């Protein structure tokens, strides 16, 4: 995600080698400073020459190889508003800067350093809500915890963005926030709400997995697919989510989501396995308010729970399809897999038979689970079919693979697998414009 306004790039004068102040800082400020700044997730700050200079060779290698900024979509397909790739000219500038000795240059030429609100990428929230306790994370095993807290809203409010802020980044792997009516209700993204799936599941403490003897259906797109839970249609998505490398949920311009008066928030947090002493977490979210949006934002989740990845398989195929029951405008796609996720492709077959690739991610990376936002909404006609094809590498050649000798089913643990797609969309015909009274006025 790009956090800053564009700075003009100044060309070196009279063939002079690039300098940090004049040529490189504008690039780093624009593309890298959101994470590479004091107190954030990245290992060093690029906002000052003295902190960036020791990392010059590493910066060069990362940008020349296009490992940084992280972006994994195949540029042959689709156009995305949050495309994080550096231009060839920007890469050339950084390469030449390092090769020439990584000089600081004239500090008078340094552009203004971006300003950040400590701890929040999106600036000060209008409302902050936390999990309601200092939760102790015990060493030894992954853990899924549910915290239900009141939103404390006397009246319903429109929300234009949500930033999920881990209280302890060392232990919070990912999380979701669902709207619920009370403690007796399970949120949309939780296994507890998916009762038709229960007979195929087993539990290990707070974690869930599909049983080894559950039916296997790698290709949920086949015409004679058995009637297994959640392989047709879609499931409602979370109100907001946090994943490694995923930016905050900033909803499409002119759109918002609604929190009704009296609503409760369910935080679903995956705490990663730790060793040593217990640690404490108090995760929170920041809410950013909107007024009378043009459209209501929705999210659909597509899953296949019934795949089985054989031991040693280097490119095992798992598929999921969805036939659009009405016209929609697609805004973004977020693929989600675990360590064995290799690649994923989203192909659309329109009623005319025309086929197009909306998104291809040929090198999926578990540590950077990105959202891909279309530059323009993609209009999908009723009767169109979305085909999601993912490949998994369960071979010894996959350096991230926890165990290539195991057969892998769906499971909460990162060492198991998932096949999920989060897709943001508008209804193509939303009806009357939303008002301050909320969605019920549509």
Residue pairs with C-beta under 8 A, 6 or more apart in sequence:
1 34
1 82
1 84
1 121
1 247
1 248
1 250
2 30
2 31
2 34
2 82
2 84
3 33
3 34
3 114
3 121
4 29
4 30
4 33
4 34
4 114
6 30
7 26
7 29
7 30
7 111
8 26
9 23
9 26
9 27
9 89
9 90
9 93
10 22
10 23
10 26
10 109
11 23
12 18
12 22
12 23
17 96
17 97
17 100
17 101
17 103
18 24
18 93
18 94
18 96
18 97
18 100
19 97
19 103
19 104
19 105
19 106
19 109
20 49
20 52
20 53
20 97
20 102
20 103
20 104
20 105
20 110
21 49
21 104
21 105
21 106
21 107
21 108
21 109
21 110
22 105
22 106
22 109
22 110
23 93
23 97
23 105
24 93
24 94
24 97
25 46
25 49
25 110
25 111
26 111
27 86
27 90
27 93
27 94
28 36
28 46
28 47
28 52
28 59
29 46
29 47
29 111
29 113
29 114
31 69
31 84
31 86
31 90
32 42
32 46
32 68
32 69
33 45
33 46
33 47
33 114
34 40
34 121
35 41
35 42
36 42
36 43
36 44
36 45
36 46
36 47
37 45
37 46
37 47
37 116
38 45
38 47
39 118
39 119
41 169
44 51
44 52
44 54
44 55
45 51
45 52
46 52
46 55
46 59
47 113
47 114
48 113
49 104
52 59
53 102
53 104
56 97
56 98
56 102
57 98
59 68
59 94
59 98
60 94
60 95
60 98
60 99
61 67
62 68
63 86
63 90
63 91
63 94
63 95
64 91
64 94
64 95
66 85
66 86
69 84
69 85
69 86
70 84
70 245
70 365
70 368
70 370
71 83
71 84
71 85
71 370
72 361
72 362
72 363
72 364
72 365
72 368
72 370
73 80
73 83
73 359
73 360
73 361
73 372
74 360
74 361
74 362
75 85
76 360
77 357
77 358
77 359
77 360
78 357
78 358
78 359
78 372
78 374
79 374
79 375
79 376
80 372
80 373
80 374
80 375
81 373
81 374
81 375
82 247
82 371
82 372
82 373
86 94
97 103
117 123
117 124
119 165
120 163
120 165
120 286
121 163
121 247
121 248
122 161
122 163
122 248
122 250
122 286
122 288
124 286
125 163
125 285
125 286
125 287
125 288
126 286
126 287
126 288
126 289
127 286
127 287
127 289
128 284
128 285
128 286
128 287
129 149
129 151
129 152
129 265
129 284
129 285
129 287
130 149
130 167
130 282
130 283
130 284
130 285
131 147
131 149
131 167
131 267
131 269
131 281
131 282
131 283
131 284
132 147
132 149
133 147
133 282
134 280
134 281
134 282
135 145
135 147
135 280
135 281
135 282
136 278
136 279
136 280
137 143
137 168
137 171
137 271
137 274
137 278
137 279
137 280
137 281
138 278
139 273
139 274
139 275
139 276
139 277
139 278
140 273
140 274
140 275
141 205
141 207
141 273
142 173
142 207
142 270
142 271
142 272
142 273
142 412
142 413
142 414
143 205
143 206
143 207
143 270
143 271
144 206
144 207
144 208
144 268
144 269
144 270
144 271
144 412
145 206
145 267
145 268
145 269
145 271
146 190
146 266
146 267
146 268
147 266
147 267
147 269
148 180
148 182
148 183
148 264
148 265
148 266
148 267
149 264
149 265
149 267
150 262
150 263
150 264
150 265
151 259
151 262
151 263
151 264
151 265
153 259
153 260
153 261
153 262
153 263
154 261
155 261
156 258
156 259
156 260
156 261
156 437
156 438
157 258
157 259
157 287
157 289
158 256
158 257
158 258
158 289
158 290
158 291
158 292
158 293
158 434
158 436
158 438
159 251
159 256
159 257
159 258
159 259
159 287
159 288
159 289
159 290
160 250
160 251
160 255
160 256
160 288
160 289
160 290
160 293
161 248
161 249
161 250
161 251
161 287
161 288
162 177
162 239
162 240
162 248
162 249
162 285
162 286
162 287
162 288
163 248
163 249
163 285
163 286
163 288
164 175
164 177
164 240
164 241
164 242
164 248
164 249
164 283
164 285
165 283
165 284
165 285
165 286
166 172
166 175
166 242
166 281
166 283
167 280
167 281
167 282
167 283
167 284
168 279
168 280
168 281
168 282
168 283
170 274
170 279
171 271
171 272
171 274
171 279
171 281
172 242
172 269
172 270
172 271
172 272
172 281
172 283
173 244
173 270
173 271
173 272
173 414
174 241
174 242
174 243
174 244
174 269
174 270
174 369
175 241
175 242
175 267
175 268
175 269
175 270
175 283
176 187
176 189
176 238
176 239
176 240
176 241
176 242
176 267
176 268
177 238
177 239
177 240
177 241
177 265
177 266
177 267
177 268
177 285
178 187
178 188
178 189
178 190
178 238
178 239
178 265
178 266
178 268
179 187
179 239
179 259
179 260
179 263
179 264
179 265
179 266
180 186
180 187
180 263
180 264
180 265
180 266
181 263
181 264
182 264
183 264
185 193
186 192
186 193
186 266
187 193
187 238
187 266
187 268
188 235
188 236
188 237
188 238
188 301
189 235
189 237
189 238
189 241
189 268
189 301
190 266
190 268
191 197
191 201
191 208
191 412
194 229
194 230
194 235
196 229
196 230
197 229
197 230
197 305
200 210
200 211
200 214
200 215
200 229
200 305
200 306
201 208
201 209
201 210
201 211
202 208
202 209
202 210
202 211
207 411
207 412
207 413
208 411
208 412
209 409
209 410
209 411
209 412
209 413
209 416
210 305
210 306
210 409
210 410
210 411
211 409
212 407
212 409
214 306
214 409
215 226
215 228
215 306
216 306
216 307
216 308
217 225
217 226
217 228
217 231
217 304
217 306
217 307
218 304
218 306
218 307
218 308
218 316
218 317
218 318
218 319
219 225
219 317
219 318
219 319
220 231
220 304
220 306
220 319
220 320
220 321
221 319
221 320
221 321
221 387
225 231
228 305
228 306
229 305
230 303
230 305
231 304
231 305
231 306
231 320
232 322
233 322
233 325
234 300
234 301
234 302
234 322
234 423
235 300
235 301
235 302
235 303
236 299
236 300
236 301
237 298
237 299
237 300
237 301
237 422
237 423
237 424
238 268
238 299
239 257
239 259
239 265
240 249
240 285
241 249
241 334
241 422
243 334
243 336
243 369
244 366
244 367
244 368
244 369
245 365
245 367
245 368
245 369
245 370
246 334
246 369
246 370
246 371
247 371
251 257
251 297
251 424
252 295
252 297
252 331
252 373
252 377
252 424
252 426
254 293
254 294
254 295
255 293
255 294
255 295
255 296
255 297
255 426
256 290
256 293
256 296
256 297
256 434
257 296
257 297
258 296
258 434
258 438
258 439
259 287
260 438
265 285
267 283
267 285
269 281
269 283
270 412
271 281
272 414
291 436
292 433
292 434
292 435
292 436
293 434
294 433
294 434
295 426
295 427
295 430
295 434
296 426
296 427
296 430
296 434
296 439
296 442
297 331
297 424
297 426
298 424
298 425
298 426
298 427
299 422
299 423
299 424
299 425
300 322
300 422
300 423
300 425
301 420
301 421
301 422
301 423
302 320
302 322
302 386
302 388
302 420
302 421
302 423
303 320
303 418
303 419
303 420
303 421
304 318
304 319
304 320
304 410
304 419
305 410
306 410
307 316
307 318
307 409
307 410
307 417
307 419
308 407
308 408
308 409
309 316
309 318
309 340
309 392
309 394
309 407
309 408
309 409
309 417
310 316
310 394
310 407
311 394
311 404
311 405
311 406
311 407
312 394
312 395
312 396
312 404
312 405
313 392
313 393
313 394
313 395
314 393
314 394
314 395
314 397
314 398
315 342
315 391
315 392
315 393
316 391
316 392
316 393
316 394
317 389
317 390
317 391
318 389
318 390
318 391
318 392
318 419
319 387
319 388
319 389
319 390
320 388
320 419
320 421
321 385
321 386
321 387
321 388
322 385
322 386
322 388
323 383
323 384
323 385
323 386
324 380
324 381
324 382
324 383
324 384
324 385
324 386
325 382
326 382
326 427
326 428
327 379
327 380
327 381
327 382
327 427
327 428
327 429
328 379
328 380
328 425
328 426
328 427
328 428
329 377
329 378
329 379
329 380
329 425
329 426
329 427
329 428
330 358
330 374
330 377
330 378
330 379
330 380
330 423
330 424
330 425
331 373
331 374
331 377
331 424
331 425
331 426
332 371
332 372
332 373
332 374
332 423
332 424
333 346
333 358
333 359
333 371
333 372
333 421
333 422
333 423
334 369
334 370
334 371
334 372
334 421
334 422
334 423
335 341
335 344
335 361
335 364
335 369
335 390
335 420
335 421
336 369
336 418
336 420
336 421
336 422
337 344
337 364
337 366
337 390
337 392
337 417
337 418
337 419
337 420
338 366
338 414
338 415
338 416
338 417
338 418
339 366
339 398
339 400
339 401
339 402
339 414
339 415
339 417
340 392
340 393
340 394
340 398
340 400
340 401
340 408
340 417
341 364
341 366
341 390
341 392
341 417
342 363
342 364
342 390
342 391
342 392
342 393
342 398
343 360
343 361
343 362
343 363
343 364
343 390
343 391
344 360
344 361
344 364
344 388
344 389
344 390
344 391
344 421
345 357
345 359
345 360
345 361
345 388
345 389
345 390
346 357
346 358
346 359
346 360
346 386
346 387
346 388
346 421
347 355
347 356
347 357
347 358
347 386
347 387
347 389
348 355
348 356
348 357
348 358
348 378
348 380
348 384
348 385
348 386
348 387
349 355
349 384
349 385
349 387
350 356
350 381
350 384
351 381
351 382
351 383
351 384
358 374
358 378
358 386
359 372
361 372
364 390
366 400
366 414
371 422
377 426
379 428
380 386
380 428
388 419
388 421
390 419
392 408
392 417
393 401
394 401
394 404
394 406
394 408
395 401
395 404
396 404
398 404
402 414
402 415
403 415
408 416
408 417
409 416
409 417
410 416
410 417
410 418
410 419
411 417
411 418
430 442
431 442
432 441
432 442
434 441
434 442
435 441
